[in-house]
Amino acid sequence: MNLQKNREGTSSLHNGNTGGPPKIILCDDFEAMSRRCADFLCEAVKAKPDLLLCLAAGNTAVRTYQILRERSDSGEADFSRAEFVELDEWLDLEDESENCTSFMFRNFYGPLQIEKSKIRLFDIHAKDMEEECKKIDRFIFERSGIDFMLLGLGMNGHLALNEPGSSFESYAKVVTLDPVTQKVGQKYFSKPVPLSRGVTLGIRHILDAKQVVLQAGGKAKAEIVKKVCLTKPTPMLPGTVLQLTKNGVVVLDRDAASEIL
């Protein structure tokens, strides 16, 4: 991989191998990474104010969402006309106060005062979850696909809750959670919870999206970032699908990129 200076605080890594990520943006630190991801979102909503957004619930994105609130409050960014579709959600929780939906209302929808009518969530209490997944798919198809997706990267290489082995052709679906996700997912809860199933947009939605930004930061992500960037696309490592996207960008801080520099 060759390192090229891109802009202040960031650089671009271009993989010379066929099938490699179309673009990897290397940022000096977590703050610069968060600001670059916020830049992408602001640029997207400025270009198309009524776009369909799909945003990840996860600790990596918290600072990005704080920056977006600052820009929204200052008038630099306007999300009032945008629509949102949920990326994924845990199923079968007895207490849903710390699920993905709650995370997003606490860290993004609430602070930016997004109208609930603009947000399409999974109905996790639907009697027929397969039919609910089809309804989510139709919601997206009726809007000609997702305009912008902001994704995080799981420790097992998952995107959203598309676990290792997920078909690249899948749309919204109910999933059985990988043991790694069951363990790592505990960090989002104040006390241990049984995690067994989830519902998620499928990898095909990622491939179909008009713009995809994957962000990863911190030393803990360095090994999986290396695998995702250097392994040929395979369903056993869902993150490798970013190598196949036409408008996919991977944004890393130096810690997360340390194994590929």
ABEGO torsion letter per residue (X at the ends): XBBBBABBGBBBBBBABBGBBABBBBBABAAAAAAAAAAAAAAAAAABAABBBBBBBEAAAAAAAAAAAAAAAAGABBAAABBBBBABBBBGBABAAABAAAAAAAAAAAAAGBBAAABBBBBAABABAAAAAAAAAAAAAAAGEBABBBBBBBAAGBBEABBBGBBAABBBBBBBBBAAAAAAAAAABABBBBBABBBBBBAAAAAABABBBBBBBEAAAAAAAAAAAABBBBAABAAAAAAABAABBBBBBAAAAAAAX
